[in-house]
Amino acid sequence: QVQLVESGGGLVQAGGSLRLSCAASGRTFSSYAMGWFRQAPGKEREFVATISSIGINTKYADSVKGRFTISRDNAKNTVYLQMNSLKPEDTAVYSCAAGRSYLYTGQADFSFWGQGTQVTVSS
């Protein structure tokens, strides 16, 4: 089992940047692909980005491509989401999750989830 805790959320103005962190417990972190998802009030949770277990391969939603960067440091059991050029529509609760492959972006493909961290982008 993997336990995940997100941090780094906050309130920023449009055009600003934030870096989210997701700290994982256990010895098996490096065996999991990791993903970031987000959910705005009243909307479905959506895929944001995934990264392979080693960190070589990544995948992004079209809406964030070129603005967000997912990375990981397996020595620190941590995955990151660097968010630049933030837009009001990026406002959501961002959650990290552990899954089996960076190629799979569906919620059902991720077994363990954090509780999320709030990101609010003002106009």
N, C-alpha and C positions, 0 to 999 in steps of 0.2 A: 504494500500500500504506500502511496505517496500523498503527503499532505502539502498543500500549496497555500502561500500567503502573499497576496499582492500588496504593493505599496507604491507611493509616488504620485498618486492622483492629486488633483487640486483644481483651483480656479485660475484660468489664464485668459488673456485676451486673444482674439483672432489674430493669427499670424505668429503666435508664440509657440514655445516648445515645452514639452514635458518628457521625462523618462520614467517609465514604469518599471518596477522590478517585481519579480515573482520568485520567492524563496521556497525551495523544496526541501523536504525532510528525506531521510533514508539514504541508503547506499546505491539505489538503483536509478537515480535521476538520469544518469548518462545513458541509460538504455531506452529512454522514452523520447519520442518526438514531442515537441511542445507547441502549444498554440495559444494565441490570444483571440478572444471573442469579445464582443461588446453588445450591450443591450440598453436601448433608450426606453424610457417609460412608455408603455402602451405599444411597444414594438417587439418583434421577434428578435431573439439573440442572433447575431450574425458573425460570420467568420471575418477575422481581420488578417491574421498572419500565422504561418506555421514555420517550424524549423526542425531539421532532422536531428537525430540524437547526438551526432558529433558537432553539428552546427555548420556544415558545409552547404547544405541545400535549404532554400527558403521558398515560401510561396506567399503571395499577398492578394488580398482583395483588390479589385480594380479601383475602388474608391480611395484607397490609401497608398497605392503604388506610387513610388517616387517621393512620398512624404514621410512614411513610417519605415523603420528598420527594426527587424527582430534579430536578436543575437542571444548568445548564451555563454556562460562561463561554467563549465562542468566542475571545475575545481572548487567553485563557490556554491554549487547547486543552485544557480540562479539563471533565470531567463529575463531578458529585457525587451522593452518596446520603446524605442526612441521615436517620439512623435514631433515632427516639425511642421511648420506652416499650418497650424491647427485652424480648423473651421468650426463654426457653431454646430454644424451637423455632426461633428465628431463627439459631441456631448453624449455621454453614456457611462454606464458602469462597465468597466473593463475587467474581464476575468481571464486568468490563465488556466490551462488544462494540459494534462499529460495523456498522450495517445500512442498509437503504434507506428504511425508514419506521417511524415510531413505532407505526403501526397493526399491524405484524406482530410477533408475540411469540414465534415459533418459533425454535429454535436455527439452523435452516437459513437463516433470513432474515438472519443476521448473518455477515459475511464475515471479520471480524478480531476476535480475542479476546486479552485479557490473561491472565496466568497466575493471577491471583486473589490475594485477601488474606483471611486467616482472621479470622472474627468468632466469638468464643465468649462466650456469655451464661450466667452461672451463676445458679442459683436461690437 
